[in-house]
C-alpha cells in the first residue's frame, strides 16, 4: 500500500516543520515499525509551501497500526502547529 501526504504549510514554516519532525525522532520510529517499507519527506516540485511525504506499507493493516503508535501524536501535534492543510492520496 502506497500513500502520498501533501502538507500545505503556513507561510515560512516548511523548513521549521521538517526540522521539528527530525528533531522529534518520530520519522525514524515510523521507519522502524513493522511493515514500513518507505517513509520519506521530500520537498514539493510545485508550491514553495508544500512538503510531501511518501509512505509504503506491506499492507493496509500495517498502516492502520502505524496510526495508533505513540509517536504519531508527536507528528500530529507538529502538523497542527505548522500546517494549514493536509491531503492524503492513495497511490
C-alpha distances in whole Angstrom, upper triangle without the diagonal:
4,7,11,13,17,20,23,25,29,31,32,29,26,28,29,25,24,27,27,23,24,27,26,24,21,18,19,19,15,15,17,15,14,10,10,10,10,12,15,17,19,22,21,23,24,26,28,26,23,20,17,14,11,8,6,5,6,6,6,10,9,8,11,13,13,14,17,18,22,21,19,22,23,20,21,25,25,23,25,28,27,25,26,23,19,17,13,11,8,8
4,7,10,13,16,20,22,26,28,29,26,23,25,26,23,21,24,24,21,22,25,24,22,19,16,18,18,15,14,17,15,15,12,10,9,9,10,12,14,15,18,17,19,21,22,24,23,19,17,13,11,7,6,4,6,9,9,9,12,12,10,13,15,14,15,18,19,22,20,18,21,22,19,20,23,23,20,23,26,24,22,23,20,16,14,11,9,6,5
4,6,10,13,16,19,22,25,25,23,20,22,23,20,18,22,22,18,20,23,22,21,18,15,18,18,14,14,17,16,17,14,12,11,10,10,11,12,13,16,15,17,18,19,21,20,16,14,10,8,6,5,6,9,12,11,10,14,13,10,12,15,13,13,17,18,20,19,16,19,20,16,17,20,20,17,20,22,21,18,20,16,13,10,7,6,5,5
4,6,10,13,16,19,21,22,20,17,19,20,17,16,20,20,17,19,22,21,20,18,15,18,19,15,15,19,18,19,17,14,14,11,10,10,10,10,12,11,14,15,16,17,16,12,10,7,6,5,6,9,12,15,15,14,17,16,13,15,18,15,15,19,19,21,19,16,19,19,16,16,19,18,15,18,20,18,16,17,14,10,8,6,5,6,7
4,6,10,12,16,18,19,17,14,17,18,14,14,17,17,15,17,20,19,19,16,14,17,18,15,16,19,18,20,18,15,16,13,11,10,9,10,12,11,14,14,14,16,14,10,8,6,5,7,8,11,14,17,17,15,18,17,13,15,17,15,14,17,18,19,17,14,16,16,13,13,16,15,12,14,17,15,12,13,10,7,6,5,6,9,10
4,6,9,13,15,16,14,12,15,16,13,13,17,17,15,17,20,20,20,18,16,19,20,17,19,22,22,23,22,19,19,16,13,12,10,10,10,8,12,11,11,12,10,7,6,5,7,9,11,15,17,21,21,19,22,21,17,19,21,18,17,20,21,22,19,17,18,18,14,14,16,14,11,14,16,13,10,11,8,6,5,6,8,11,13
4,6,9,12,13,11,9,12,13,10,11,14,14,13,16,18,18,19,16,15,19,20,18,19,22,22,24,23,20,21,17,14,13,10,11,10,9,13,12,11,11,8,5,5,6,8,11,14,17,20,23,23,21,23,22,18,20,22,19,17,20,20,21,18,15,16,16,12,12,13,11,8,11,12,9,6,8,6,5,7,9,11,15,16
4,7,9,11,10,9,12,13,11,12,16,16,15,18,20,20,21,19,18,22,23,21,23,26,26,28,27,24,24,21,18,16,13,13,11,10,13,11,9,9,6,5,7,9,11,15,17,21,23,27,27,25,27,26,22,23,25,22,20,23,24,24,21,18,19,18,15,14,15,13,10,11,12,9,6,6,5,6,8,12,14,17,19
4,6,8,6,6,10,10,8,10,13,13,13,16,18,18,20,19,18,22,23,21,23,26,26,29,28,25,26,22,19,17,13,13,12,11,14,13,10,9,5,6,8,11,13,17,19,23,25,29,29,27,29,27,24,25,26,23,21,24,24,23,21,18,18,17,14,13,14,11,9,10,9,6,4,5,7,9,12,15,17,20,22
4,6,6,8,11,10,10,13,15,14,15,18,19,19,22,21,21,24,25,24,26,29,29,32,32,28,29,26,22,20,17,17,15,15,17,15,12,11,7,9,11,14,17,20,23,26,29,32,32,30,32,30,27,28,29,26,24,26,26,25,22,20,20,18,16,15,14,12,10,10,9,6,5,6,9,11,14,18,20,24,25
4,6,8,11,11,11,14,15,16,17,20,21,21,24,23,23,26,28,27,28,31,32,35,34,31,31,28,24,22,18,18,15,15,17,15,11,9,7,10,12,16,19,22,25,29,31,35,35,33,35,33,30,31,32,29,27,29,29,28,25,24,23,21,19,18,18,15,14,14,12,9,9,9,12,15,17,21,23,26,28
4,6,8,8,10,12,13,14,16,18,18,20,22,22,22,25,27,26,27,30,31,34,34,30,31,27,24,21,17,16,14,14,16,15,12,9,7,10,12,16,18,22,25,28,31,35,35,34,35,34,30,32,33,29,28,30,29,28,25,24,23,21,19,19,18,15,14,15,13,9,11,12,14,16,19,22,24,27,28
4,6,5,6,9,10,10,12,14,15,16,19,18,18,21,23,22,24,27,28,31,31,27,28,24,21,18,15,15,13,14,17,16,13,10,8,10,10,14,16,19,22,26,28,32,32,31,32,30,27,28,29,26,24,26,25,24,21,20,19,17,15,15,14,11,11,12,9,6,8,10,13,14,17,20,22,25,26
4,6,5,6,9,10,11,13,14,16,17,17,16,19,21,20,21,24,25,29,28,24,25,21,18,15,11,11,9,10,13,13,11,8,6,7,7,11,13,16,19,23,25,29,30,29,30,28,25,27,27,24,23,25,24,24,20,19,19,17,14,15,15,11,11,13,11,8,9,11,13,13,16,18,20,23,24
4,5,5,6,8,10,11,12,14,16,16,15,18,20,20,21,24,25,29,28,25,25,21,18,15,11,11,10,12,15,16,14,11,9,10,9,12,14,17,20,24,26,30,31,30,31,29,26,28,28,25,24,26,25,24,20,20,20,17,15,17,16,12,13,15,13,10,12,15,16,16,19,21,22,25,26
4,6,5,6,9,10,10,12,14,15,15,18,20,20,21,24,25,28,29,25,26,22,19,17,13,14,13,15,18,19,16,13,11,12,11,14,15,19,21,25,27,31,31,30,31,29,26,28,28,24,23,25,23,22,19,18,18,15,13,15,14,10,11,13,10,8,11,14,16,16,19,21,24,26,27
4,5,5,6,9,10,11,13,13,12,15,17,17,18,21,22,25,25,22,23,20,16,14,11,12,12,14,17,18,16,13,11,11,9,12,12,16,18,22,24,27,28,27,28,25,22,24,24,21,19,21,20,19,16,15,15,12,10,11,11,7,8,10,8,6,8,12,13,13,16,18,20,23,24
4,5,5,6,9,10,11,11,10,13,15,15,16,19,20,23,23,20,20,17,13,11,8,9,10,13,16,17,16,13,12,11,8,10,11,14,16,19,22,25,26,26,27,24,21,23,24,20,19,22,20,19,15,15,16,13,11,13,13,9,10,13,12,10,11,15,15,15,17,18,20,22,23
4,5,5,6,9,10,11,11,13,16,16,17,19,21,25,25,22,22,19,16,14,11,13,13,16,19,20,19,16,15,14,12,14,14,17,19,22,24,28,29,28,29,26,24,26,25,22,21,23,21,20,16,16,17,13,12,15,14,10,12,15,13,11,14,17,18,18,21,21,24,26,26
4,5,5,6,9,10,11,13,14,15,17,19,20,24,25,21,23,20,16,15,13,15,15,18,21,22,20,18,16,15,13,15,15,18,19,22,24,27,28,27,28,25,23,24,23,20,19,21,18,17,13,14,13,10,9,12,11,7,10,12,10,10,12,16,17,17,20,21,23,25,27
4,6,5,7,7,7,10,11,11,13,15,17,20,21,18,19,16,12,12,10,13,14,17,20,21,20,18,16,15,12,13,12,15,15,19,20,23,24,24,24,21,19,20,20,16,16,18,15,14,11,11,12,8,7,10,10,7,9,12,11,11,12,16,17,15,18,18,21,22,23
4,5,5,7,7,8,11,12,12,14,16,20,21,17,18,16,12,11,10,13,14,18,21,23,22,20,18,17,14,15,13,15,16,19,21,24,25,25,25,22,20,22,21,18,18,20,17,16,12,13,14,11,10,14,14,11,13,16,15,14,16,19,20,19,21,21,23,24,25
4,5,8,9,10,12,14,15,16,18,22,23,20,22,19,16,15,14,16,18,21,24,26,24,22,20,19,17,18,17,19,20,22,24,27,28,28,28,25,23,24,23,20,20,21,18,16,12,14,14,11,11,14,13,11,14,16,15,14,17,21,22,21,23,24,26,27,28
4,5,8,9,10,12,14,15,16,20,21,19,20,18,15,15,14,17,19,22,25,27,25,23,21,20,17,18,16,19,18,21,22,25,26,25,25,22,20,21,20,17,17,17,14,12,9,11,11,7,8,12,11,9,12,15,14,14,16,20,21,20,22,22,25,26,27
4,6,6,7,9,10,11,13,17,18,16,18,16,13,13,13,17,19,22,25,27,26,24,22,21,18,18,16,17,17,19,19,22,24,24,23,20,19,20,18,15,16,17,13,12,8,11,12,9,10,13,14,12,15,17,17,17,19,22,22,21,23,22,24,25,26
4,5,5,6,9,10,11,15,16,13,16,14,11,12,12,16,18,21,24,26,25,24,22,20,16,16,13,15,14,16,17,19,21,20,20,17,15,16,15,12,12,13,10,9,6,7,9,7,7,10,11,11,12,15,16,16,17,20,20,18,20,19,21,22,23
4,5,5,6,9,10,14,14,11,13,11,7,8,9,13,15,18,21,23,23,22,20,18,14,13,10,12,11,13,14,17,19,19,19,16,14,16,15,11,13,14,12,12,9,9,12,10,8,12,14,12,13,16,17,16,17,20,20,17,18,17,19,20,20
4,5,5,6,9,12,14,11,12,11,9,10,12,15,18,21,24,26,26,25,23,21,17,16,13,14,13,14,15,17,19,20,20,16,15,18,16,13,15,16,13,13,10,12,14,12,12,15,17,15,17,20,20,20,20,24,23,21,22,21,22,22,22
4,5,5,7,10,12,10,13,12,10,12,14,18,21,23,26,28,28,27,25,23,19,18,15,15,13,15,14,16,18,18,18,14,14,15,13,10,12,13,9,10,7,9,12,11,11,14,16,15,17,20,20,20,21,24,24,21,22,21,22,22,23
4,5,5,9,10,7,10,9,7,10,12,16,19,21,24,26,26,26,24,21,17,16,12,12,10,11,11,13,15,15,15,11,10,12,11,7,10,11,9,10,8,8,12,11,10,13,16,15,16,19,20,20,20,23,21,18,19,17,19,18,19
4,6,8,9,6,7,7,6,9,12,15,19,21,24,26,27,26,25,22,18,16,12,12,10,10,10,12,15,16,16,12,12,15,13,10,13,15,12,14,11,12,16,15,13,16,19,18,18,22,23,22,22,25,24,21,21,19,19,19,19
4,7,9,7,9,10,10,13,15,19,22,25,27,30,30,30,28,25,22,20,16,15,13,13,12,13,15,17,16,12,13,15,13,10,14,15,12,13,12,13,16,16,15,18,20,20,21,24,25,25,25,28,27,24,24,22,23,22,22
4,6,6,9,10,10,14,16,20,23,25,28,30,31,30,29,26,22,20,16,15,12,12,10,11,13,14,12,9,10,12,9,7,11,11,9,12,11,12,15,16,15,17,20,20,20,23,25,25,25,27,26,22,23,20,21,20,20
4,6,9,11,12,16,19,22,26,27,30,32,33,33,31,28,25,22,18,17,13,12,9,9,10,12,11,7,9,11,9,9,12,13,11,14,14,15,18,19,18,20,23,23,23,26,28,28,27,30,28,25,24,21,22,20,20
4,6,9,11,15,18,21,24,26,28,30,31,32,30,27,23,20,17,14,11,9,5,5,7,10,9,6,8,11,10,9,12,14,13,17,16,16,19,20,19,21,24,24,23,26,28,28,27,29,27,23,22,19,19,17,17
4,6,7,11,14,17,21,22,25,27,28,28,27,23,20,17,13,11,8,6,5,7,9,11,11,8,8,11,11,9,12,14,13,16,14,14,18,18,16,18,22,21,21,24,26,25,24,27,24,21,20,17,17,15,15
4,7,10,14,16,20,21,23,25,27,27,27,23,20,17,13,10,7,5,5,7,10,12,14,10,11,14,14,12,15,18,17,19,18,17,21,21,19,21,24,23,22,26,27,26,25,28,25,22,21,18,17,15,14
4,6,10,12,16,17,19,22,23,24,23,19,16,13,10,7,5,5,7,10,12,14,15,12,11,15,15,13,15,18,17,19,17,16,20,19,16,19,22,20,20,23,25,23,22,25,22,19,18,16,15,14,13
4,7,10,14,15,18,20,21,21,20,17,13,11,7,6,5,7,9,12,14,15,16,13,11,15,15,11,13,16,15,17,14,13,17,16,13,15,18,17,16,20,21,19,19,21,20,16,16,14,14,14,14
4,6,10,12,15,17,18,18,17,14,10,8,6,5,7,9,12,16,17,18,20,17,15,18,18,15,16,19,18,19,16,15,18,17,14,16,19,16,16,19,20,18,17,20,19,16,16,14,15,15,15
4,7,9,12,15,15,14,14,11,7,6,4,6,9,12,15,19,20,20,22,19,17,19,20,17,17,20,19,20,16,15,18,16,13,15,17,14,13,17,17,15,14,17,16,14,14,14,15,16,16
4,6,9,12,13,12,12,9,6,5,6,8,11,14,18,21,23,22,25,22,20,22,24,20,20,24,23,23,20,19,21,19,16,18,20,17,15,19,19,16,15,18,17,15,15,15,15,17,16
4,7,9,9,8,9,7,5,6,9,11,14,18,21,24,26,25,28,26,23,25,26,23,23,26,25,26,22,21,23,21,17,19,20,17,16,19,19,15,14,16,16,15,15,16,16,19,18
4,5,7,7,8,6,5,6,9,11,15,18,22,25,26,25,28,26,23,25,27,24,23,27,27,27,24,22,24,22,19,20,22,19,16,19,20,16,14,16,14,13,13,14,14,17,16
4,7,8,10,9,9,9,13,14,18,20,24,27,28,27,30,29,26,28,30,27,27,30,30,31,28,26,28,26,23,24,25,22,20,23,23,19,18,19,17,17,16,17,16,19,18
4,6,9,8,10,10,14,16,19,22,26,29,29,28,31,30,27,29,31,28,27,31,31,32,29,27,28,27,23,24,25,22,20,22,22,19,16,17,15,15,15,17,16,19,18
4,5,6,9,11,15,17,20,24,27,30,31,29,32,31,28,29,31,28,27,31,31,31,28,26,27,25,22,22,23,20,18,20,19,16,14,14,13,14,14,17,17,20,20
4,6,8,11,15,18,21,24,28,31,32,31,33,32,28,30,32,29,27,31,30,30,27,25,26,24,21,21,22,19,17,19,18,14,13,14,14,15,16,18,19,23,23
4,7,10,14,17,20,24,26,30,31,29,31,30,26,28,29,26,25,28,27,27,24,22,23,21,18,18,18,15,13,15,14,11,9,10,11,12,14,16,18,21,22
4,7,10,13,16,20,23,27,27,25,28,26,23,25,26,23,22,25,25,25,22,20,21,20,16,16,18,15,12,15,15,11,9,10,10,10,11,13,14,18,18
4,7,10,13,17,20,24,24,23,25,23,20,22,24,20,19,23,22,23,20,18,19,17,14,15,16,13,11,14,15,11,10,12,11,10,11,12,14,16,17
4,7,10,13,16,20,21,20,22,21,17,20,21,18,18,21,21,22,19,17,19,18,14,15,17,15,13,16,17,14,12,14,12,10,10,10,11,13,13
4,7,10,13,17,18,17,19,17,14,17,18,15,15,18,18,19,16,14,17,16,12,14,16,14,12,16,17,15,13,15,13,10,10,9,10,12,12
4,7,10,14,15,15,17,15,13,16,17,14,15,18,18,20,18,16,19,18,15,16,19,17,16,19,21,19,17,19,16,13,12,10,10,10,10
4,7,10,11,11,14,11,9,12,14,11,12,16,16,18,16,14,17,17,14,16,19,18,16,20,22,20,18,21,18,15,13,11,10,10,10
4,7,9,10,12,10,9,12,14,12,13,17,17,20,18,16,20,20,17,19,22,21,20,23,25,24,22,24,21,18,16,13,12,10,9
4,5,7,9,6,6,10,11,9,12,15,15,18,17,16,19,20,18,19,23,22,21,24,26,26,24,26,23,20,18,15,14,11,12
4,7,8,7,8,11,12,11,14,16,17,20,20,19,22,23,21,23,26,26,25,28,30,29,28,30,27,23,21,18,17,14,14
4,5,5,7,9,10,11,13,15,16,20,20,18,22,23,21,22,26,26,24,27,30,29,27,29,26,22,20,17,16,13,13
4,5,5,6,9,10,11,13,15,19,19,17,20,22,20,20,23,24,22,25,28,27,25,26,23,20,18,14,14,11,12
4,5,5,6,9,10,11,13,17,18,16,19,21,20,20,23,25,23,25,28,28,27,28,25,22,20,17,17,14,16
4,5,5,6,9,10,11,15,15,14,17,19,18,18,22,23,22,24,27,27,25,27,25,21,20,17,17,15,16
4,5,5,6,9,10,14,14,12,15,17,15,15,19,20,18,21,23,23,22,24,21,17,16,13,14,12,14
4,5,5,7,9,13,14,12,14,17,15,15,19,20,19,20,23,24,22,24,21,18,17,14,15,14,16
4,5,5,7,11,12,11,13,16,15,15,19,20,19,21,24,25,24,25,23,20,20,17,18,17,19
4,5,5,9,9,8,11,13,12,13,16,17,16,19,21,22,21,23,21,18,18,15,17,16,18
4,6,9,9,6,9,11,10,10,13,15,14,16,19,19,18,20,18,15,16,13,16,15,18
4,7,9,7,9,12,12,11,14,16,16,17,20,21,21,23,21,18,19,17,19,19,22
4,6,6,8,10,11,11,14,15,16,17,20,21,21,23,22,19,20,19,21,21,23
4,5,6,8,10,10,12,14,15,16,18,20,20,23,22,20,22,20,23,23,26
4,5,5,7,9,10,11,13,15,16,17,18,21,20,18,20,19,22,22,24
4,5,5,6,9,10,10,12,14,15,15,18,17,15,17,16,18,19,21
4,5,5,6,9,10,10,12,14,15,17,17,16,18,17,21,22,24
4,5,5,6,9,10,11,12,14,17,17,16,18,18,22,23,25
4,5,5,6,9,10,11,11,14,14,12,15,15,18,20,22
4,5,5,6,9,10,10,12,12,11,14,14,17,19,22
4,5,5,6,9,10,12,13,13,16,17,21,23,25
4,5,5,6,8,11,12,12,16,17,20,22,24
4,5,5,5,8,9,8,12,13,17,19,22
4,6,6,8,9,10,13,15,19,22,24
4,6,8,11,12,16,18,22,25,27
4,7,9,11,14,17,20,23,25
4,6,7,11,14,17,20,22
4,7,11,14,17,20,23
4,7,10,13,17,19
4,7,10,13,16
4,7,10,13
4,7,10
4,6
4
